[in-house]
């Protein structure tokens, strides 16, 4: 008889009394293992979900809990402690703790990047930490205004930027710095074109001027440059004339007329005025005296020995008497062609002017205006 096969041996064992005795225990063990898995798997999953929820709450929910965007400005004098103090003024308690935890496990405490950082309603501790650690700051909308003096400009810009007004004023009055951008301290106002620019809060004085030089070149495009050339003026001369026009009136509609009148004086050449007719612009006298509150220009004020005295010296003054507006610059570039040589403020104090071709006509206008000033007690 042939030897039994493996299959027969297994079947024989399965039918044996020994197997029938221990088989139920094996089934019970499998059931117990399944029960053990169920018993520990659910709590483990719940624990993981809880940890994930806590992690999300601490690191990814709103850092401030506020509906509006906040900004945190970190300057050159700040360190980690002062940074945490600034964050503490806007942060929720758990968010500040999460930020501190992240900071302890990085080199943030050793090097804090300067800048202006936005904390939006959806910004979490992790996102803010990453932005500050990598210097990913938010630019601000910086408006360069049309103002009278470079000190005024320094004060306005210094109030919005990390660099203070004193440092800006020093840069604007430093001949070497001004020459770097193609100007001097008398003409540096022409570098700045009034507009709103996106710029980083921690921009230095030099970087600001470099940006303004770039914007200036963009402003003086082919079209504007061609118009200046057709008038026989350089961009600097256009800006200088525009600064006088802006000081004469805030009425943009009248500016091209005023620009045309002053242009006629600049271009006039005859036996009486071989070098051009003096502009005789009252705003330049105010600038020469550094007294912009003057209401009336008396003859005694005209004696000042200053290159800005356009009653004494023909031609344009050495530089702009303010940072002119874009409207003022474009008014010069698009001046009205006429034959007026004189103008005087209207006696109705509307801010507009009476124009005249002859000196006699001009004196009639001037007398009416002087009478109105006297009537109102304006000295």
One Martini backbone bead per residue (centre of mass of N, CA, C, O) as a GRO file, in nm:
protein
  379
    1UNK     BB    1   0.097   0.035   0.022
    2UNK     BB    2   0.079   0.356   0.000
    3UNK     BB    3   0.164   0.640   0.127
    4UNK     BB    4   0.044   0.894   0.280
    5UNK     BB    5  -0.065   1.196   0.236
    6UNK     BB    6  -0.069   1.524   0.341
    7UNK     BB    7  -0.377   1.555   0.330
    8UNK     BB    8  -0.443   1.309   0.506
    9UNK     BB    9  -0.294   1.409   0.759
   10UNK     BB   10  -0.462   1.663   0.807
   11UNK     BB   11  -0.736   1.528   0.820
   12UNK     BB   12  -0.661   1.342   1.054
   13UNK     BB   13  -0.598   1.573   1.260
   14UNK     BB   14  -0.872   1.721   1.242
   15UNK     BB   15  -1.020   1.443   1.355
   16UNK     BB   16  -0.893   1.459   1.612
   17UNK     BB   17  -0.918   1.500   1.950
   18UNK     BB   18  -0.708   1.731   1.987
   19UNK     BB   19  -0.833   1.940   1.793
   20UNK     BB   20  -1.119   1.945   1.923
   21UNK     BB   21  -1.007   2.073   2.188
   22UNK     BB   22  -0.832   2.348   2.064
   23UNK     BB   23  -0.995   2.507   1.848
   24UNK     BB   24  -1.166   2.709   2.019
   25UNK     BB   25  -0.920   2.870   2.128
   26UNK     BB   26  -0.834   2.991   1.855
   27UNK     BB   27  -1.093   3.150   1.800
   28UNK     BB   28  -1.080   3.320   2.058
   29UNK     BB   29  -0.813   3.462   1.998
   30UNK     BB   30  -0.907   3.613   1.746
   31UNK     BB   31  -1.133   3.769   1.884
   32UNK     BB   32  -0.950   3.912   2.093
   33UNK     BB   33  -0.775   4.064   1.890
   34UNK     BB   34  -1.005   4.226   1.769
   35UNK     BB   35  -1.093   4.359   2.033
   36UNK     BB   36  -0.823   4.496   2.091
   37UNK     BB   37  -0.818   4.672   1.844
   38UNK     BB   38  -1.082   4.819   1.903
   39UNK     BB   39  -1.004   4.926   2.187
   40UNK     BB   40  -0.734   5.099   2.079
   41UNK     BB   41  -0.799   5.240   1.808
   42UNK     BB   42  -1.008   5.453   1.888
   43UNK     BB   43  -0.842   5.612   2.099
   44UNK     BB   44  -0.607   5.674   1.909
   45UNK     BB   45  -0.771   5.834   1.705
   46UNK     BB   46  -0.878   6.043   1.906
   47UNK     BB   47  -0.599   6.143   1.992
   48UNK     BB   48  -0.507   6.241   1.714
   49UNK     BB   49  -0.740   6.439   1.672
   50UNK     BB   50  -0.681   6.611   1.919
   51UNK     BB   51  -0.392   6.692   1.841
   52UNK     BB   52  -0.467   6.819   1.571
   53UNK     BB   53  -0.662   7.029   1.687
   54UNK     BB   54  -0.458   7.169   1.873
   55UNK     BB   55  -0.255   7.240   1.654
   56UNK     BB   56  -0.446   7.410   1.490
   57UNK     BB   57  -0.524   7.610   1.711
   58UNK     BB   58  -0.232   7.715   1.775
   59UNK     BB   59  -0.106   7.750   1.456
   60UNK     BB   60  -0.383   7.834   1.253
   61UNK     BB   61  -0.533   8.025   1.391
   62UNK     BB   62  -0.604   8.323   1.474
   63UNK     BB   63  -0.383   8.544   1.611
   64UNK     BB   64  -0.601   8.782   1.698
   65UNK     BB   65  -0.929   8.764   1.653
   66UNK     BB   66  -0.971   8.970   1.424
   67UNK     BB   67  -1.128   9.146   1.150
   68UNK     BB   68  -0.864   9.303   1.118
   69UNK     BB   69  -0.576   9.430   1.004
   70UNK     BB   70  -0.252   9.401   1.126
   71UNK     BB   71   0.059   9.570   1.230
   72UNK     BB   72   0.410   9.482   1.245
   73UNK     BB   73   0.691   9.672   1.358
   74UNK     BB   74   1.040   9.619   1.284
   75UNK     BB   75   1.325   9.750   1.406
   76UNK     BB   76   1.660   9.803   1.473
   77UNK     BB   77   1.604   9.790   1.803
   78UNK     BB   78   1.500   9.515   1.790
   79UNK     BB   79   1.415   9.220   1.962
   80UNK     BB   80   1.275   8.946   2.081
   81UNK     BB   81   1.135   9.081   2.323
   82UNK     BB   82   1.006   9.322   2.166
   83UNK     BB   83   0.852   9.147   1.971
   84UNK     BB   84   0.672   9.005   2.182
   85UNK     BB   85   0.548   9.266   2.286
   86UNK     BB   86   0.412   9.347   2.018
   87UNK     BB   87   0.248   9.086   1.980
   88UNK     BB   88   0.090   9.107   2.256
   89UNK     BB   89  -0.106   9.346   2.149
   90UNK     BB   90  -0.256   9.126   1.923
   91UNK     BB   91  -0.259   8.857   2.065
   92UNK     BB   92  -0.336   8.559   2.146
   93UNK     BB   93  -0.237   8.354   2.386
   94UNK     BB   94  -0.196   8.089   2.221
   95UNK     BB   95  -0.043   8.223   1.982
   96UNK     BB   96   0.200   8.327   2.142
   97UNK     BB   97   0.289   8.049   2.241
   98UNK     BB   98   0.334   7.926   1.961
   99UNK     BB   99   0.547   8.128   1.867
  100UNK     BB  100   0.748   8.067   2.094
  101UNK     BB  101   0.790   7.770   2.024
  102UNK     BB  102   0.903   7.816   1.739
  103UNK     BB  103   1.141   8.002   1.824
  104UNK     BB  104   1.299   7.794   2.007
  105UNK     BB  105   1.336   7.607   1.723
  106UNK     BB  106   1.510   7.858   1.633
  107UNK     BB  107   1.691   8.165   1.511
  108UNK     BB  108   1.514   8.418   1.579
  109UNK     BB  109   1.651   8.535   1.839
  110UNK     BB  110   1.924   8.614   1.676
  111UNK     BB  111   1.734   8.711   1.413
  112UNK     BB  112   1.557   9.007   1.338
  113UNK     BB  113   1.356   9.122   1.103
  114UNK     BB  114   1.288   9.385   0.948
  115UNK     BB  115   0.952   9.529   0.934
  116UNK     BB  116   0.623   9.493   0.780
  117UNK     BB  117   0.361   9.298   0.924
  118UNK     BB  118   0.092   9.111   0.838
  119UNK     BB  119  -0.225   9.056   1.027
  120UNK     BB  120  -0.464   8.872   0.950
  121UNK     BB  121  -0.754   8.703   1.028
  122UNK     BB  122  -0.599   8.425   0.894
  123UNK     BB  123  -0.349   8.446   1.058
  124UNK     BB  124  -0.113   8.243   1.191
  125UNK     BB  125   0.152   8.155   1.376
  126UNK     BB  126   0.307   8.006   1.153
  127UNK     BB  127   0.287   8.220   0.930
  128UNK     BB  128   0.415   8.455   1.089
  129UNK     BB  129   0.680   8.317   1.154
  130UNK     BB  130   0.770   8.277   0.859
  131UNK     BB  131   0.772   8.575   0.778
  132UNK     BB  132   0.972   8.683   0.993
  133UNK     BB  133   1.208   8.484   0.945
  134UNK     BB  134   1.209   8.568   0.611
  135UNK     BB  135   1.114   8.871   0.553
  136UNK     BB  136   0.788   8.874   0.475
  137UNK     BB  137   0.676   9.160   0.390
  138UNK     BB  138   0.463   9.444   0.380
  139UNK     BB  139   0.373   9.674   0.180
  140UNK     BB  140   0.333  10.021   0.130
  141UNK     BB  141   0.143  10.314   0.072
  142UNK     BB  142   0.335  10.573  -0.061
  143UNK     BB  143   0.304  10.922  -0.038
  144UNK     BB  144   0.410  11.169  -0.252
  145UNK     BB  145   0.405  11.496  -0.198
  146UNK     BB  146   0.310  11.830  -0.245
  147UNK     BB  147   0.568  12.037  -0.131
  148UNK     BB  148   0.777  12.298  -0.030
  149UNK     BB  149   0.986  12.124   0.136
  150UNK     BB  150   1.226  11.894   0.230
  151UNK     BB  151   1.141  11.892   0.526
  152UNK     BB  152   0.849  11.816   0.474
  153UNK     BB  153   0.911  11.551   0.332
  154UNK     BB  154   1.068  11.415   0.559
  155UNK     BB  155   0.834  11.421   0.763
  156UNK     BB  156   0.625  11.257   0.600
  157UNK     BB  157   0.801  10.999   0.542
  158UNK     BB  158   0.906  10.943   0.837
  159UNK     BB  159   0.609  10.871   0.943
  160UNK     BB  160   0.603  10.590   0.746
  161UNK     BB  161   0.897  10.509   0.814
  162UNK     BB  162   1.177  10.389   0.962
  163UNK     BB  163   1.305  10.622   0.867
  164UNK     BB  164   1.391  10.921   0.968
  165UNK     BB  165   1.369  11.259   0.913
  166UNK     BB  166   1.667  11.332   0.970
  167UNK     BB  167   1.794  11.135   0.765
  168UNK     BB  168   1.649  11.247   0.518
  169UNK     BB  169   1.745  11.542   0.540
  170UNK     BB  170   2.044  11.477   0.507
  171UNK     BB  171   2.022  11.358   0.223
  172UNK     BB  172   1.882  11.615   0.085
  173UNK     BB  173   2.153  11.802   0.195
  174UNK     BB  174   2.355  11.622   0.029
  175UNK     BB  175   2.558  11.667  -0.229
  176UNK     BB  176   2.662  11.379  -0.284
  177UNK     BB  177   2.387  11.243  -0.293
  178UNK     BB  178   2.253  11.419  -0.513
  179UNK     BB  179   2.465  11.360  -0.740
  180UNK     BB  180   2.398  11.056  -0.768
  181UNK     BB  181   2.102  11.163  -0.910
  182UNK     BB  182   2.158  11.450  -1.077
  183UNK     BB  183   2.184  11.661  -0.838
  184UNK     BB  184   2.112  11.913  -0.603
  185UNK     BB  185   2.002  12.093  -0.333
  186UNK     BB  186   1.829  12.285  -0.532
  187UNK     BB  187   1.702  12.021  -0.725
  188UNK     BB  188   1.595  11.759  -0.570
  189UNK     BB  189   1.283  11.798  -0.598
  190UNK     BB  190   1.277  11.678  -0.901
  191UNK     BB  191   1.287  11.371  -0.823
  192UNK     BB  192   0.993  11.407  -0.715
  193UNK     BB  193   0.691  11.228  -0.782
  194UNK     BB  194   0.376  11.262  -0.727
  195UNK     BB  195   0.265  10.968  -0.553
  196UNK     BB  196   0.183  10.620  -0.527
  197UNK     BB  197   0.383  10.374  -0.352
  198UNK     BB  198   0.521  10.062  -0.333
  199UNK     BB  199   0.680  10.009  -0.013
  200UNK     BB  200   0.911   9.946   0.217
  201UNK     BB  201   0.943  10.034   0.546
  202UNK     BB  202   1.278   9.962   0.553
  203UNK     BB  203   1.365  10.179   0.376
  204UNK     BB  204   1.612  10.362   0.282
  205UNK     BB  205   1.718  10.662   0.179
  206UNK     BB  206   1.873  10.556  -0.070
  207UNK     BB  207   1.654  10.360  -0.175
  208UNK     BB  208   1.441  10.575  -0.214
  209UNK     BB  209   1.599  10.743  -0.427
  210UNK     BB  210   1.625  10.517  -0.631
  211UNK     BB  211   1.323  10.481  -0.674
  212UNK     BB  212   1.270  10.777  -0.766
  213UNK     BB  213   1.451  10.760  -1.015
  214UNK     BB  214   1.287  10.543  -1.157
  215UNK     BB  215   1.016  10.703  -1.159
  216UNK     BB  216   1.123  10.949  -1.311
  217UNK     BB  217   1.195  10.801  -1.575
  218UNK     BB  218   0.906  10.703  -1.622
  219UNK     BB  219   0.772  10.982  -1.638
  220UNK     BB  220   0.999  11.065  -1.851
  221UNK     BB  221   0.891  11.014  -2.126
  222UNK     BB  222   0.878  11.058  -2.456
  223UNK     BB  223   0.644  11.261  -2.454
  224UNK     BB  224   0.746  11.465  -2.237
  225UNK     BB  225   1.025  11.516  -2.358
  226UNK     BB  226   0.922  11.632  -2.629
  227UNK     BB  227   0.767  11.873  -2.510
  228UNK     BB  228   1.005  12.011  -2.376
  229UNK     BB  229   1.175  12.044  -2.633
  230UNK     BB  230   0.962  12.224  -2.787
  231UNK     BB  231   1.013  12.458  -2.555
  232UNK     BB  232   1.325  12.464  -2.468
  233UNK     BB  233   1.321  12.249  -2.226
  234UNK     BB  234   1.395  12.100  -1.946
  235UNK     BB  235   1.282  11.906  -1.701
  236UNK     BB  236   1.383  12.097  -1.477
  237UNK     BB  237   1.249  12.355  -1.590
  238UNK     BB  238   0.964  12.252  -1.580
  239UNK     BB  239   0.954  12.202  -1.273
  240UNK     BB  240   1.021  12.491  -1.187
  241UNK     BB  241   0.778  12.624  -1.322
  242UNK     BB  242   0.560  12.444  -1.186
  243UNK     BB  243   0.614  12.545  -0.896
  244UNK     BB  244   0.503  12.830  -0.952
  245UNK     BB  245   0.224  12.758  -1.054
  246UNK     BB  246   0.130  12.610  -0.794
  247UNK     BB  247   0.161  12.870  -0.612
  248UNK     BB  248  -0.056  13.045  -0.766
  249UNK     BB  249  -0.245  12.774  -0.792
  250UNK     BB  250  -0.521  12.523  -0.745
  251UNK     BB  251  -0.619  12.561  -1.040
  252UNK     BB  252  -0.592  12.344  -1.296
  253UNK     BB  253  -0.736  12.501  -1.533
  254UNK     BB  254  -0.526  12.761  -1.509
  255UNK     BB  255  -0.230  12.665  -1.538
  256UNK     BB  256  -0.175  12.689  -1.851
  257UNK     BB  257  -0.201  12.999  -1.852
  258UNK     BB  258   0.026  13.066  -1.654
  259UNK     BB  259   0.247  12.918  -1.805
  260UNK     BB  260   0.225  13.096  -2.062
  261UNK     BB  261   0.305  13.364  -1.929
  262UNK     BB  262   0.588  13.279  -1.826
  263UNK     BB  263   0.695  13.185  -2.100
  264UNK     BB  264   0.687  13.459  -2.238
  265UNK     BB  265   0.901  13.586  -2.053
  266UNK     BB  266   1.133  13.390  -2.107
  267UNK     BB  267   1.126  13.440  -2.439
  268UNK     BB  268   1.173  13.730  -2.424
  269UNK     BB  269   1.330  13.950  -2.681
  270UNK     BB  270   1.474  14.272  -2.630
  271UNK     BB  271   1.598  14.575  -2.558
  272UNK     BB  272   1.492  14.556  -2.259
  273UNK     BB  273   1.510  14.212  -2.281
  274UNK     BB  274   1.783  14.029  -2.358
  275UNK     BB  275   1.726  13.792  -2.111
  276UNK     BB  276   1.452  13.846  -2.044
  277UNK     BB  277   1.173  13.855  -1.863
  278UNK     BB  278   1.093  13.889  -1.564
  279UNK     BB  279   0.880  13.706  -1.373
  280UNK     BB  280   0.768  13.823  -1.108
  281UNK     BB  281   0.729  13.602  -0.869
  282UNK     BB  282   0.596  13.590  -0.562
  283UNK     BB  283   0.672  13.297  -0.462
  284UNK     BB  284   0.985  13.354  -0.470
  285UNK     BB  285   0.984  13.554  -0.233
  286UNK     BB  286   0.880  13.365  -0.018
  287UNK     BB  287   1.113  13.166  -0.049
  288UNK     BB  288   1.348  13.359   0.013
  289UNK     BB  289   1.215  13.422   0.309
  290UNK     BB  290   1.064  13.176   0.431
  291UNK     BB  291   0.751  13.304   0.380
  292UNK     BB  292   0.429  13.160   0.323
  293UNK     BB  293   0.228  13.383   0.476
  294UNK     BB  294   0.226  13.591   0.272
  295UNK     BB  295  -0.011  13.827   0.132
  296UNK     BB  296   0.196  14.066   0.072
  297UNK     BB  297   0.404  14.236  -0.171
  298UNK     BB  298   0.642  14.445  -0.096
  299UNK     BB  299   0.902  14.641  -0.191
  300UNK     BB  300   1.089  14.561   0.049
  301UNK     BB  301   1.093  14.249  -0.037
  302UNK     BB  302   1.246  14.296  -0.326
  303UNK     BB  303   1.554  14.339  -0.199
  304UNK     BB  304   1.642  14.067  -0.188
  305UNK     BB  305   1.945  13.871  -0.187
  306UNK     BB  306   1.842  13.641  -0.430
  307UNK     BB  307   1.815  13.393  -0.673
  308UNK     BB  308   1.485  13.391  -0.615
  309UNK     BB  309   1.468  13.686  -0.728
  310UNK     BB  310   1.251  13.757  -1.000
  311UNK     BB  311   1.287  14.079  -0.998
  312UNK     BB  312   1.612  14.083  -1.045
  313UNK     BB  313   1.616  13.800  -1.202
  314UNK     BB  314   1.632  13.640  -1.475
  315UNK     BB  315   1.461  13.375  -1.508
  316UNK     BB  316   1.510  13.104  -1.342
  317UNK     BB  317   1.552  12.958  -1.074
  318UNK     BB  318   1.772  12.722  -0.941
  319UNK     BB  319   1.491  12.591  -0.843
  320UNK     BB  320   1.253  12.455  -0.693
  321UNK     BB  321   0.987  12.582  -0.463
  322UNK     BB  322   0.875  12.289  -0.502
  323UNK     BB  323   0.679  12.011  -0.523
  324UNK     BB  324   0.524  11.938  -0.790
  325UNK     BB  325   0.265  11.860  -0.959
  326UNK     BB  326   0.147  11.686  -1.220
  327UNK     BB  327  -0.040  11.913  -1.315
  328UNK     BB  328   0.183  12.127  -1.331
  329UNK     BB  329   0.367  11.988  -1.534
  330UNK     BB  330   0.147  11.947  -1.759
  331UNK     BB  331   0.085  12.250  -1.790
  332UNK     BB  332   0.355  12.321  -1.918
  333UNK     BB  333   0.352  12.107  -2.151
  334UNK     BB  334   0.032  12.237  -2.203
  335UNK     BB  335   0.037  12.519  -2.274
  336UNK     BB  336  -0.096  12.827  -2.341
  337UNK     BB  337  -0.126  13.011  -2.630
  338UNK     BB  338  -0.029  13.353  -2.587
  339UNK     BB  339   0.008  13.731  -2.510
  340UNK     BB  340   0.059  13.728  -2.216
  341UNK     BB  341   0.247  13.914  -1.932
  342UNK     BB  342   0.010  13.938  -1.720
  343UNK     BB  343  -0.094  13.906  -1.366
  344UNK     BB  344  -0.387  13.898  -1.139
  345UNK     BB  345  -0.563  13.871  -0.884
  346UNK     BB  346  -0.875  13.847  -0.807
  347UNK     BB  347  -1.110  14.043  -0.625
  348UNK     BB  348  -1.290  13.769  -0.541
  349UNK     BB  349  -1.106  13.533  -0.428
  350UNK     BB  350  -1.107  13.264  -0.630
  351UNK     BB  351  -0.795  13.201  -0.743
  352UNK     BB  352  -0.793  13.367  -0.985
  353UNK     BB  353  -0.716  13.552  -1.298
  354UNK     BB  354  -0.594  13.842  -1.445
  355UNK     BB  355  -0.516  13.926  -1.776
  356UNK     BB  356  -0.234  14.091  -1.956
  357UNK     BB  357  -0.057  14.275  -2.213
  358UNK     BB  358  -0.028  14.534  -2.045
  359UNK     BB  359   0.068  14.742  -1.797
  360UNK     BB  360  -0.189  14.911  -1.776
  361UNK     BB  361  -0.385  14.676  -1.741
  362UNK     BB  362  -0.248  14.559  -1.493
  363UNK     BB  363  -0.289  14.806  -1.301
  364UNK     BB  364  -0.591  14.788  -1.293
  365UNK     BB  365  -0.599  14.508  -1.162
  366UNK     BB  366  -0.421  14.577  -0.913
  367UNK     BB  367  -0.607  14.795  -0.789
  368UNK     BB  368  -0.851  14.615  -0.738
  369UNK     BB  369  -0.705  14.418  -0.550
  370UNK     BB  370  -0.603  14.623  -0.338
  371UNK     BB  371  -0.884  14.721  -0.255
  372UNK     BB  372  -0.979  14.444  -0.150
  373UNK     BB  373  -0.768  14.414   0.069
  374UNK     BB  374  -0.837  14.671   0.226
  375UNK     BB  375  -1.136  14.605   0.280
  376UNK     BB  376  -1.035  14.328   0.444
  377UNK     BB  377  -0.763  14.387   0.607
  378UNK     BB  378  -0.513  14.303   0.429
  379UNK     BB  379  -0.150  14.301   0.489
   0.00000   0.00000   0.00000
